[in-house]
């Protein structure tokens, strides 16, 4: 996609996505509950239970031990079922009450399941499978599933009624500071929908909880507001121990604040992690919520490595009416965006971003590697000088450095240098090195070292990433995050950078390096994974960037003008052709003997000479081709490489998958050369099938017809039949991932062929009706509608015997498949379907 069309797409996407109406404020995930710990003494505390009954925002916390077949409150003889009976009595009185219950338990979760299922509340439990969105409060009330269990502890096995807190909620403690590094780590639950704050009664404030007054404790409310802001989540569960009555003011105080809610979405999903250029915000998930404190203007600036955001800012003022939800579009960046250096080392020191610059060095050479071809060899005391870091816009900025490396001699006590300078001083001395074999991110007393240990004579892909907004330094090995830390100030060095050398004591590379790239932006995790798979970067020279930046606004303005004219012309055409056939837009090419692909019936591919080349497709090459073809028809971006790997190479080690995919893709591309019009591109983590010329493909044309908004016309139904008449999709091929696609296509075929059959009946075209019915039975041999069409055709031809034979054959198939006799005889069947037509 070129830049102009990208800008136009963003404009229209922004217009459609910026303000949306979405989930109701009554969603379970928008509510706050105070969680009271219930111990042995609390079971007879009538004041506590009256409080629980009187307030809709109270949950329960239980610590459970087990003995034999019984579950008890910890350090007591009170059975857990006694507490559950008490809760059942409360929800029976209050029909709109929702009660979350948190259980602390160590042991076999199936035991806890059995106790709860045998209790009085078993028919009131709601369970949400992981990955689904929490429903509304109204849904829970109407379904009468108003008890929601969560479990914490060292448990074994899996439950179908208890939600492990770690799988559903972000957790922090109010009694001690949760380090930012824990939340920023790749294992963080920041994208979970719920937010739980533990030990809230122990928040350090200097105020005794049992002496609280409603207007005396701003520290408590401020802590909740600060946490809400920091993580972009409204607190859902606040554990207050046995001091719940003292905190009775808390939920109403929290609910008195309006909030800015929304989503940051990319292709078909929410982003998992979103950073914000706001000092008080640490990180959020793809769904966000921020409180608005009285009268203040809120300016929110989301960002995520590897994406551009539209809109770039959300500005909220106290006087404006808030939409129910904002939507931010995260558009994937190209790997050449923000690229400031691109050294491929193909026998020279050319930087493809600045090809006019000349670089020098000492003791370096180029070598032919059996795996990577031409690479840069940097033995001890060798280096390449690449100039001032300002050339690459590194100082006081986010940045990413990546390369392939192989070390011939890894020092046990010392550094193997990849990139650095000789400058000393805090934040000024860059040294991206191995330190005693460990990948190391050094900015002079501002460093991070990974626990990973590399081996000699093995190619690795290394990436160092710095995010200025969070101060996060991270190291990636072969595309995977192997550690990092936050709070680091940015690099501020000014002395020249060296490849293969760092620090004044002369650390050297001692090995080989290939494909060194530098960006003045933080790359996203998916981008780094693609680099580790050796995705090619199309570097754009700086002078071309400047020319593009000058001309780009002209292109945009001109393109928008053309678009406006096009929209007006299109509107006029719609008015003029309102009663005409729309078939021209989806004119289907007649199957050609050249450049032809057939998926309905038997798989067939004809090359540009009209030759059948199916024999060239091995089973795995064929599967990859069809998976990418079908995926590219359904989604213009193609199919995510991660989906390809999981569907086609399930159960294989990650390091082998990349190699298998590369080999299979290479074979497929060599075959597709014979079609001239088809190629498969790898772009932004997707495999995309691109058609650049005349190609006939029955699946592609059938899919276009099925997506006509106003439905197919009579003529289009005829064309659709010709496309699918050869049989079901990929007949005889059995791949697990194909079942859902085949089911969807089968439903589409059945619906449209039934519509065609109805037309043909009215036109009394007996032979065509029988053919359509037979094609329908190819897709669903138990289709009553298809059998009805068959019988009608035979009756019209005065062939009652054949009509009964078709019905009896249907009944035989039905009994074999369903295990029971069909419920009607021949005459009843005819009468039933005659009534449906009328």
C-alpha atoms as one frame of an Amber mdcrd trajectory, in Angstrom:
protein
   0.000   0.000   0.000   1.398   3.419  -0.933   1.509   6.326   1.497  -1.314
   8.258  -0.161  -3.834   5.452   0.071  -2.661   4.758   3.605  -3.432   8.346
   4.649  -6.851   8.196   3.015  -7.557   4.906   4.764  -6.567   6.400   8.091
  -8.845   9.396   7.547 -11.877   7.220   6.901 -10.986   4.775   9.647 -10.634
   7.632  12.104 -13.993   9.025  11.087 -15.659   5.656  11.661 -13.775   4.563
  14.755 -13.014   7.647  16.831 -16.349   7.820  18.621 -18.199   4.558  19.198
 -20.983   3.400  21.421 -20.073   0.161  23.095 -20.433  -1.616  26.384 -22.952
  -0.363  28.871 -21.903   1.232  32.129 -23.591  -1.725  33.805 -20.900  -4.134
  32.589 -19.532  -6.288  35.382 -15.997  -5.093  34.566 -17.042  -1.445  35.146
 -18.142  -2.063  38.740 -16.236  -1.838  42.024 -16.693  -4.256  44.935 -15.300
  -4.096  48.452 -14.162  -7.569  49.442 -14.648  -8.553  53.095 -12.649 -11.352
  54.676 -14.924 -13.791  56.514 -13.370 -15.736  59.404 -14.787 -17.991  62.106
 -15.977 -15.130  64.317 -17.701 -13.346  61.439 -20.249 -16.061  60.745 -22.346
 -14.931  63.728 -21.677 -11.204  63.222 -25.181 -10.006  62.362 -24.006  -6.433
  61.831 -21.555  -7.603  59.163 -24.117  -9.755  57.368 -26.686  -6.967  57.478
 -24.081  -4.731  55.845 -23.422  -7.360  53.149 -27.138  -7.703  52.511 -27.793
  -3.943  52.380 -25.065  -3.053  49.850 -24.810  -4.251  46.251 -21.060  -3.633
  46.047 -19.835  -6.171  48.609 -17.927  -9.392  47.916 -16.598 -12.143  50.161
 -13.102 -13.522  50.764 -12.592 -16.970  52.332  -9.455 -18.823  53.394 -10.176
 -22.546  53.093  -8.502 -25.688  54.421  -9.573 -29.247  53.636  -9.774 -32.417
  55.676 -10.985 -35.601  54.045 -14.128 -34.749  52.088 -14.851 -31.487  53.940
 -13.754 -27.884  53.405 -13.417 -25.592  56.418 -12.723 -21.971  57.148  -9.045
 -21.783  57.985  -8.208 -22.494  61.654 -11.806 -23.390  62.472 -14.343 -26.206
  62.413 -16.886 -24.212  60.388 -17.600 -25.827  57.033 -17.423 -23.648  53.930
 -20.947 -24.721  52.983 -22.285 -22.905  56.053 -20.960 -19.616  54.638 -22.325
 -20.457  51.192 -25.757 -21.152  52.718 -25.671 -17.699  54.317 -24.840 -16.117
  50.955 -27.647 -18.067  49.271 -30.109 -16.636  51.759 -28.960 -13.099  50.956
 -29.191 -13.383  47.148 -32.643 -15.002  47.434 -33.835 -11.879  49.291 -32.064
  -9.447  46.959 -32.809 -10.579  43.400 -30.470  -8.041  41.768 -27.472  -8.706
  43.996 -24.156  -9.922  42.512 -21.629 -11.480  44.915 -18.010 -12.156  43.890
 -16.365 -14.730  46.182 -12.589 -15.053  46.475 -11.240 -18.318  47.878  -7.671
 -18.846  49.079  -6.965 -22.553  48.753  -4.019 -24.908  48.235  -4.669 -28.341
  46.752  -6.724 -30.161  44.137  -9.206 -27.734  42.630 -11.551 -30.602  41.737
 -12.145 -31.172  45.449 -13.249 -27.552  45.848 -15.464 -27.912  42.754 -17.201
 -30.919  44.278 -17.897 -29.100  47.558 -19.322 -26.032  45.819 -21.383 -28.070
  43.334 -22.956 -29.933  46.237 -23.825 -26.693  48.046 -27.021 -24.645  48.005
 -25.621 -22.032  45.591 -24.556 -24.410  42.804 -27.384 -23.269  40.489 -26.495
 -19.589  40.888 -22.850 -19.734  39.737 -21.562 -17.884  36.681 -18.387 -19.034
  34.919 -16.628 -17.125  32.124 -14.165 -19.032  29.899 -10.811 -17.289  29.710
 -10.572 -14.864  26.782 -14.272 -13.924  26.706 -15.603 -10.509  27.745 -17.429
 -10.116  31.045 -21.186  -9.673  30.559 -23.442  -6.953  31.877 -24.914  -6.909
  35.346 -28.354  -7.136  33.728 -27.397 -10.358  31.993 -26.178 -11.927  35.236
 -29.377 -10.914  37.008 -31.715 -12.104  34.257 -29.852 -15.396  33.936 -29.904
 -15.674  37.742 -26.197 -16.505  37.736 -25.160 -14.065  40.433 -22.327 -15.826
  42.264 -18.866 -15.481  40.701 -16.029 -17.484  42.211 -12.335 -16.610  42.034
  -9.513 -18.714  43.431  -5.956 -17.968  44.555  -3.284 -20.329  45.840  -1.222
 -23.334  44.805  -3.822 -25.458  43.064  -3.693 -28.437  40.733  -6.035 -29.315
  37.836  -8.546 -26.923  36.262 -11.949 -25.782  37.425 -15.106 -25.020  35.475
 -16.621 -22.842  38.187 -13.664 -21.041  39.803 -11.690 -18.343  37.984  -7.956
 -18.266  38.811  -7.315 -14.614  39.690  -3.973 -14.626  37.839  -5.793 -15.465
  34.581  -8.455 -12.770  34.889  -7.082  -9.805  36.807  -4.138  -7.505  37.328
  -3.206  -7.557  41.025  -1.284  -5.053  43.130  -0.851  -4.610  46.880  -1.733
  -1.438  48.770   0.553  -2.348  51.670   3.742  -2.297  49.597   4.798  -0.679
  46.342   4.483  -2.927  43.287   7.678  -2.331  41.245   7.081  -0.907  37.782
   9.357  -3.609  36.364   6.833  -6.246  37.480   4.004  -4.550  35.598   6.151
  -3.770  32.554   7.468  -7.332  32.286   6.230  -9.486  29.434   4.534 -11.792
  31.985   2.379  -8.980  33.357  -1.415  -9.336  33.428  -1.906  -5.725  32.312
  -4.260  -6.781  29.501  -6.611  -8.662  31.811 -10.041  -7.095  32.041 -10.256
  -6.905  35.851  -8.156  -5.097  38.495  -7.765  -6.267  42.103  -6.108  -4.317
  44.941  -5.058  -6.409  47.934  -4.437  -5.419  51.574  -6.134  -2.053  51.159
  -6.743  -1.780  54.904  -2.935  -1.738  55.347  -2.336   1.252  53.084   0.249
   3.468  54.868  -1.688   6.648  55.769  -1.170   7.260  59.479  -4.928   6.873
  60.003  -6.322   3.931  61.959  -8.938   2.192  59.714 -11.508   1.719  62.486
 -11.499   5.465  63.152 -12.161   6.568  59.599 -14.583   9.348  58.785 -16.084
   9.869  55.354 -14.298  13.150  54.765 -11.131  12.507  56.712  -9.228  10.157
  54.465  -8.372  11.608  51.049  -5.289   9.378  51.056  -7.429   6.300  50.473
  -9.384   7.777  47.575  -6.262   9.330  46.058  -4.489   5.974  46.136  -7.348
   4.403  44.208  -7.450   7.266  41.696  -3.675   7.129  41.242  -3.780   3.361
  40.699  -6.714   3.734  38.297  -4.696   6.290  36.327  -1.386   4.406  36.479
  -2.747   1.199  34.984  -5.687   2.499  32.939  -8.127   0.286  34.856 -10.851
   1.109  37.330 -10.349  -0.973  40.496 -12.897  -3.806  40.447 -12.071  -5.559
  43.710 -10.668  -3.861  46.812  -9.764  -6.303  49.578 -10.226  -4.613  52.946
  -9.814  -7.529  55.355 -12.285  -7.358  58.268 -12.550  -3.542  58.145 -15.225
  -3.337  55.437 -17.726  -1.314  57.479 -15.070   1.359  58.084 -14.672   1.741
  54.305 -18.372   2.061  53.503 -17.780   5.467  51.859 -15.199   4.185  49.365
 -17.260   2.862  46.422 -19.567   5.898  46.282 -16.528   8.187  46.330 -14.908
   6.264  43.486 -18.111   6.176  41.432 -18.477   9.940  41.732 -15.654  10.410
  39.214 -16.373  10.361  35.494 -13.942   8.431  33.346 -12.530   8.347  29.841
 -13.009   4.864  28.432 -11.984   3.309  25.160 -10.024   0.783  23.174  -6.793
   0.819  21.206  -7.354  -1.572  18.317  -5.274  -2.960  15.518  -6.173  -5.578
  12.905  -9.164  -7.402  14.364  -8.138  -7.147  18.041  -7.187  -4.877  20.914
  -3.508  -4.231  21.515  -2.187  -6.183  24.476  -0.006  -3.393  25.894  -0.350
   0.363  25.422   2.051   2.981  26.777   1.017   6.599  27.329   3.030   9.791
  26.991   1.688  10.922  30.346   4.023  10.765  33.350   1.281   9.617  35.724
   0.336   6.663  33.470   2.600   3.618  33.425   0.904   1.234  31.001  -2.536
  -0.120  30.131  -4.103  -2.931  28.203  -5.910  -2.455  24.896  -9.046  -1.459
  26.830  -8.477   1.618  28.957 -10.266   3.737  31.534  -8.915   6.888  33.187
 -10.619   8.990  35.890 -11.312  12.677  35.379 -10.616  14.678  38.510 -12.849
  17.704  38.999 -12.474  20.453  36.411  -9.137  19.345  34.954  -8.314  18.988
  31.280  -7.110  15.497  30.383  -4.747  15.007  27.448  -4.001  11.362  26.719
  -1.358  10.359  24.178  -1.220   6.605  23.556   1.675   4.858  21.890   2.860
   1.304  21.370   6.167   0.214  19.831   5.610  -0.698  16.201   2.396   1.289
  15.685   1.167   4.748  14.804  -1.946   5.986  16.596  -5.001   7.704  15.127
  -5.943  10.000  16.745  -2.582  10.721  18.342  -4.217  12.502  21.299  -7.469
  12.397  23.223  -8.303  15.772  24.754 -11.067  15.802  27.337 -12.299  18.933
  29.100 -14.629  19.197  32.063 -17.392  20.900  30.099 -17.528  18.522  27.127
 -20.017  15.668  26.831 -18.136  12.383  26.882 -18.920   9.573  24.458 -19.453
   6.168  26.025 -16.204   5.017  24.477 -13.291   6.305  22.431 -11.607   4.152
  19.826  -7.991   4.589  18.780  -6.686   2.898  15.634  -3.189   1.405  15.929
  -1.717   1.069  12.427   1.364  -1.181  12.066   4.479   0.685  10.985   6.715
  -0.526   8.193  10.142  -1.761   9.203  11.696   1.045   7.186   9.902   3.728
   9.196  12.279   5.363  11.656  15.174   3.399  10.155  18.354   5.474  10.435
  20.980   2.874   9.446  20.885  -0.317   7.385  24.140  -2.211   6.882  23.795
  -5.493   4.976  27.577  -6.047   4.651  27.277  -7.476   1.126  30.999  -7.104
   0.515  30.986  -3.379   1.420  30.307  -0.940   4.260  27.352   0.777   2.585
  24.587   2.161   4.760  21.505   1.864   2.556  19.819   4.724   4.390  22.790
   7.024   3.703  24.400   5.387   0.649  26.494   8.475  -0.177  28.421   8.271
   3.095  31.773   6.466   3.196  32.899   4.495   6.217  36.313   3.240   7.196
  37.724   0.838   9.756  40.691  -1.240  10.834  41.484  -4.962  10.525  38.022
  -5.867   9.235  37.266  -8.088   6.243  34.375  -9.818   4.539  33.827 -13.550
   4.742  31.579 -16.103   3.056  29.491 -17.822   5.716  27.874 -21.170   4.946
  24.573 -20.033   6.515  24.369 -16.299   5.827  26.520 -15.662   2.755  28.696
 -12.543   2.829  29.191 -11.199   6.368  31.494  -8.739   8.141  34.396 -10.365
   9.988  35.681  -8.511  13.040  38.549 -10.280  14.832  40.282  -8.886  17.901
  41.142  -5.155  17.606  39.008  -4.764  14.459  36.386  -2.037  14.159  34.335
   0.022  11.714  33.776   3.739  12.350  30.205   4.840  11.585  30.236   8.409
  12.855  28.440  10.587  15.358  25.346   9.190  17.118  23.423  12.304  16.024
  23.546  10.879  12.480  21.264   8.113  13.731  19.223  10.361  16.041  20.069
   8.265  19.096  20.738  10.839  21.867  17.767  11.639  24.116  15.476   9.428
  22.084  13.947   6.002  21.927  15.972   3.670  19.724  16.413   0.078  18.576
  19.572  -1.708  17.390  19.434  -5.181  15.844  21.861  -7.532  14.087  22.876
 -11.130  13.517  26.073 -12.125  15.337  28.331 -15.158  15.644  31.235 -15.133
  18.090  34.332 -17.242  17.560  35.712 -16.559  21.031  33.391 -15.526  23.862
  35.370 -14.128  26.774  34.703 -15.720  30.138  35.743 -12.538  31.932  35.344
  -9.594  29.587  33.300  -8.057  26.801  32.606  -9.016  23.202  31.599  -5.695
  21.627  28.921  -5.296  18.955  28.328  -1.525  18.948  29.650   1.244  21.153
  31.903   4.240  21.630  34.928   5.160  23.746  33.223   7.900  25.730  33.133
   7.832  29.515  30.521   9.297  31.833  27.029   8.559  33.025  24.634   7.934
  30.066  27.394   8.783  27.571  29.312   5.569  27.050  27.301   3.186  24.844
  28.337  -0.472  24.981  26.021  -3.059  23.424  28.113  -6.117  24.201  28.337
  -9.635  25.568  29.656  -9.502  29.113  31.041 -12.895  30.105  28.690 -14.389
  27.525  25.575 -12.488  28.686  23.817 -10.009  26.330  24.396  -6.579  27.888
  22.726  -3.178  27.391  25.179  -0.554  28.596  24.939   3.251  28.685  27.637
   3.719  31.374  26.313   3.159  34.914  22.890   2.932  33.333  22.896  -0.714
  32.319  21.043  -4.016  32.132  22.405  -7.568  31.710  20.384 -10.611  30.608
  20.620 -13.995  32.303  21.005 -15.733  28.943  24.456 -17.166  28.094  25.483
 -17.400  24.425  27.719 -20.044  22.842  30.591 -19.659  20.409  30.181 -20.382
  16.681  26.371 -20.092  16.729  24.431 -17.426  14.832  22.133 -15.345  17.056
  19.813 -12.459  16.390  20.205  -9.731  19.039  18.064  -6.634  19.559  18.486
  -3.807  22.069  15.462  -1.545  22.561  15.105   1.627  24.613  11.739   3.361
  25.255  12.237   6.925  26.487   8.703   7.333  27.857   9.163   4.490  30.364
  12.945   4.405  30.516  12.772   0.722  29.634  15.874  -1.081  28.381  15.067
  -4.499  26.880  17.124  -7.197  25.190  15.714  -9.676  22.668  17.423 -12.923
  21.668  16.231 -14.614  18.473  13.083 -12.508  18.543  12.130 -13.217  22.170
  12.337 -10.812  25.097  14.987 -12.157  27.483  14.737  -9.387  30.052  14.869
  -5.688  30.745  14.426  -3.014  33.360  12.738   0.367  33.502  13.538   3.818
  34.854  16.701   4.359  32.800  17.412   7.897  31.541  18.191   8.234  27.826
  21.544   7.957  26.099  23.293  11.330  25.727  26.718  10.474  24.244  28.350
  12.565  21.518  31.493  10.647  20.482  31.649   8.503  17.328  30.181   5.011
  17.282  32.112   1.880  16.329  30.935  -1.491  15.074  32.904  -4.197  16.831
  34.412  -1.981  19.537  33.306  -0.343  22.772  34.702   1.257  25.924  38.106
   2.839  26.324  39.743  -0.412  27.416  39.302  -1.803  23.908  36.557  -4.447
  23.952  36.421  -6.231  20.563  33.850  -8.259  18.652  35.812 -11.468  18.015
  33.389 -12.842  15.463  31.050 -12.062  12.593  28.155  -9.627  12.173  25.421
  -9.289   9.560  22.413  -7.039   8.891  23.063  -4.294  11.436  20.084  -1.911
  11.660  19.406   1.154  13.790  16.061   2.891  14.353  15.296   6.070  16.272
  12.077   4.519  17.532  11.271   1.473  19.671  10.301  -1.511  17.560   7.320
  -3.623  18.552   7.739  -7.190  19.726   6.189  -8.550  16.526   8.560  -6.474
  14.407  11.532  -7.831  16.331  10.254 -11.381  15.855  10.057 -10.790  12.121
  13.618  -9.449  12.064  14.789 -12.623  13.777  13.199 -14.521  10.887  15.381
 -12.446   8.543  12.590 -10.382   7.004  14.012  -8.066   4.395  13.960  -4.324
   5.095  13.492  -2.020   2.124  15.604   0.906   3.263  14.668   4.310   1.858
  17.645   6.669   1.396  17.462   9.949   3.332  17.331  12.113   0.216  14.318
  10.156  -1.017  12.644  10.627   2.366  13.089  14.383   2.144  11.679  14.455
  -1.368   8.778  12.307  -0.259   8.069  14.530   2.755   7.925  17.556   0.451
   5.678  15.976  -2.137   3.536  13.965   0.256   1.185  16.818   1.317   0.548
  17.569  -2.355  -0.287  13.934  -2.965  -2.643  13.865  -0.018  -4.498  17.012
  -1.032  -4.758  15.913  -4.647  -5.859  12.427  -3.636  -8.568  13.780  -1.363
  -9.840  15.972  -4.191  -9.935  12.990  -6.549 -11.673  10.959  -3.868 -14.335
  13.625  -3.422 -14.996  13.726  -7.161 -15.155   9.937  -7.247 -17.678   9.835
  -4.387 -19.899  12.381  -6.158 -19.735  10.473  -9.460 -20.429   7.217  -7.686
 -23.466   8.735  -5.981 -24.821   9.946  -9.315 -24.295   6.473 -10.828 -26.132
   4.838  -7.933 -29.121   7.145  -8.433 -29.203   6.509 -12.182 -28.812   2.775
 -11.866 -31.008   2.282  -8.869 -33.276  -0.118 -10.696 -30.581  -1.687 -12.857
 -28.631  -4.868 -12.381 -25.440  -4.441 -10.318 -23.833  -7.512 -11.775 -21.167
  -5.621 -13.735 -19.173  -4.903 -10.612 -18.709  -8.616 -10.015 -18.423  -9.853
 -13.561 -16.885 -13.296 -13.317 -14.306 -14.294 -15.860 -15.002 -17.530 -17.645
 -12.636 -20.245 -16.507  -9.529 -20.064 -18.601  -7.111 -22.805 -19.497  -4.306
 -20.395 -18.534  -3.548 -18.871 -15.117  -6.447 -20.725 -13.531  -6.959 -22.001
  -9.969  -9.852 -24.283  -9.038 -10.761 -25.030  -5.407 -14.338 -26.270  -5.812
 -14.223 -29.982  -6.547 -10.740 -31.318  -7.226  -7.797 -28.956  -6.685  -6.361
 -27.745  -9.989  -3.775 -25.144 -11.059  -3.080 -24.284 -14.709   0.045 -22.259
 -15.535   0.475 -19.477 -18.115   0.853 -22.080 -20.873  -2.350 -23.907 -20.013
  -0.490 -26.830 -18.431  -1.746 -28.610 -15.304   0.972 -28.153 -12.662  -0.778
 -29.793  -9.691   1.880 -32.484  -9.555   4.444 -29.837  -8.522   2.586 -29.185
  -5.261   3.756 -31.434  -2.454   1.147 -31.876   0.324   2.692 -29.218   2.572
   3.299 -26.759  -0.284  -0.314 -27.229  -1.377  -1.567 -26.650   2.170   0.489
 -23.468   2.572  -0.693 -22.153  -0.816  -4.374 -22.774  -0.089  -4.142 -21.414
   3.467  -2.596 -18.146   2.246  -4.942 -17.910  -0.762  -8.122 -18.351   1.287
  -6.821 -16.065   4.033  -5.891 -13.325   1.545  -9.345 -13.457  -0.033 -10.999
 -13.057   3.375  -8.545 -10.398   4.649  -6.659  -8.089   2.295  -3.673  -8.023
   4.661  -3.293 -11.797   4.305  -2.748 -14.255   7.147  -0.570 -13.699  10.239
   2.621 -15.732  10.099   1.930 -16.850  13.663  -1.378 -18.410  12.500   0.390
 -20.140   9.614   2.904 -21.652  12.020   0.311 -22.847  14.542  -2.000 -24.369
  11.905   0.512 -25.973   9.547   3.317 -26.899  11.915   1.599 -27.554  15.224
   3.682 -29.469  17.755   7.024 -28.641  16.134   9.762 -26.758  17.980   9.803
 -23.015  17.262  13.316 -23.028  15.841  12.353 -25.744  13.359   9.082 -24.089
  12.343  10.827 -21.021  10.895  13.129 -23.204   8.812  10.282 -25.450   7.591
   8.198 -22.441   6.656  11.056 -20.779   4.785  11.799 -23.947   2.790   8.123
 -24.547   1.962   7.557 -20.907   1.013  10.600 -20.949  -1.239   9.293 -24.035
  -3.086   5.858 -22.435  -3.457   7.264 -19.191  -4.863   9.223 -21.137  -7.486
   5.995 -22.865  -8.592   3.979 -19.635  -8.718   6.496 -18.110 -11.138   4.723
 -20.210 -13.776   1.467 -18.286 -13.281   3.012 -14.836 -13.934   0.132 -13.177
 -12.105   0.441 -14.540  -8.566   3.030 -13.957  -5.879   3.244 -14.320  -2.096
   4.649 -11.397  -0.127   5.781 -11.235   3.483   4.850  -7.897   5.015   4.313
  -6.659   8.587   4.113 -10.184   9.959   1.582 -11.349   7.349   1.802 -13.633
   4.324  -0.253 -12.138   1.520  -1.173 -13.591  -1.858  -1.093 -10.811  -4.429
  -2.660 -11.014  -7.890  -1.100  -8.615 -10.378  -2.736  -9.690 -13.638  -5.490
 -11.828 -15.157  -6.254 -14.817 -12.970  -9.383 -16.937 -12.799 -10.117 -18.536
  -9.443 -13.527 -20.011  -8.666 -13.215 -19.439  -4.910 -12.195 -15.796  -5.314
 -15.103 -15.003  -7.625 -17.621 -16.935  -5.519 -16.476 -15.076  -2.411 -16.976
 -11.720  -4.160 -20.511 -12.685  -5.117 -21.332 -13.775  -1.570 -20.270 -10.389
  -0.205 -22.589  -8.282  -2.374 -24.426  -6.210   0.278 -27.792  -6.245  -1.487
 -27.589  -9.955  -2.330 -27.164 -11.670  -5.694 -29.366 -10.922  -8.657 -30.912
 -13.675 -10.750 -28.054 -13.578 -13.248 -25.450 -13.619 -10.518 -27.019 -16.738
  -8.999 -26.544 -18.504 -12.358 -22.892 -17.472 -12.356 -22.475 -18.615  -8.760
 -23.842 -22.051  -9.667 -21.313 -22.413 -12.506 -18.518 -21.636 -10.034 -19.510
 -24.213  -7.402 -21.070 -26.951  -9.535 -17.922 -29.112  -9.650 -18.305 -30.160
  -6.016 -17.569 -29.157  -2.453 -14.596 -26.997  -1.537 -11.324 -28.970  -1.951
 -13.069 -32.311  -2.220 -11.073 -35.165  -0.724  -8.705 -32.933   1.259  -8.819
 -33.219   5.049  -6.999 -30.513   7.045  -8.285 -29.630  10.545  -8.176 -25.862
   9.926 -10.263 -26.288   6.771 -13.374 -27.542   8.603 -14.607 -24.113   9.721
 -13.967 -22.546   6.310 -15.647 -25.433   4.531 -18.624 -25.145   6.890 -18.967
 -21.402   6.239 -18.692 -21.821   2.465 -21.093 -24.756   2.579 -23.737 -22.619
   4.296 -23.244 -19.866   1.719 -23.565 -22.346  -1.158 -26.690 -23.937   0.324
 -28.408 -20.592   0.887 -27.734 -19.263  -2.592 -28.428 -22.503  -4.452 -31.755
 -22.815  -2.630 -32.588 -19.298  -3.766 -31.612 -20.248  -7.329 -33.658 -23.440
  -7.133 -36.709 -21.437  -6.066 -36.277 -19.166  -9.116 -35.941 -22.177 -11.401
 -39.075 -23.773  -9.946 -41.076 -20.659 -10.744 -39.648 -20.754 -14.283 -40.535
 -24.485 -14.484 -36.978 -25.412 -15.563 -37.134 -29.005 -14.364 -33.701 -30.285
 -15.406 -31.907 -27.287 -13.916 -33.790 -27.692 -10.624 -32.665 -31.318 -10.369
 -29.028 -30.331 -11.048 -29.106 -27.604  -8.405 -30.609 -30.029  -5.894 -27.849
 -32.558  -6.583 -25.171 -29.910  -6.020 -26.842 -29.001  -2.718 -26.698 -32.637
  -1.637 -22.988 -32.655  -2.392 -22.624 -30.094   0.403 -25.256 -31.480   2.788
 -26.628 -34.936   2.139 -29.307 -34.421   4.810 -30.714 -31.216   3.313 -34.493
 -31.455   3.334 -34.712 -28.484   0.963 -32.528 -30.237  -1.623 -34.585 -33.439
  -1.406 -37.757 -31.382  -1.776 -36.375 -29.828  -4.976 -35.428 -33.297  -6.287
 -38.867 -34.698  -5.601 -40.542 -31.678  -7.232 -38.441 -32.128 -10.375 -39.299
 -35.839 -10.652 -42.995 -35.153 -10.022 -43.048 -32.554 -12.784 -41.480 -35.142
 -15.095 -44.225 -37.644 -14.051 -41.619 -39.960 -12.548 -43.211 -40.807  -9.204
 -41.088 -43.931  -8.742 -37.830 -41.953  -8.922 -39.258 -39.299  -6.605 -40.025
 -41.967  -3.968 -36.617 -43.555  -4.510 -34.873 -40.229  -3.781 -36.957 -39.820
  -0.616 -36.178 -43.370   0.576 -32.460 -42.802  -0.081 -32.662 -39.663   2.016
 -34.366 -41.581   4.855 -31.618 -44.222   4.752 -28.901 -41.572   4.987 -30.780
 -39.871   7.824 -31.052 -43.050   9.922 -27.405 -43.931   9.333 -26.265 -40.467
  10.399 -28.756 -39.662  13.197 -29.371 -43.139  14.587 -33.165 -42.839  14.300
 -35.884 -42.996  11.668 -36.887 -39.870   9.798 -40.074 -38.399  11.286 -42.257
 -38.215   8.154 -43.384 -40.510   5.351 -43.333 -39.562   1.665 -46.769 -37.910
   1.527 -46.272 -36.038   4.807 -42.927 -34.749   3.530 -44.541 -33.416   0.326
 -47.365 -31.741   2.254 -44.940 -30.196   4.760 -42.801 -28.560   2.078 -45.824
 -27.507   0.000 -47.075 -25.613   3.085 -43.670 -23.930   3.540 -43.784 -22.632
  -0.038 -47.225 -21.202   0.506
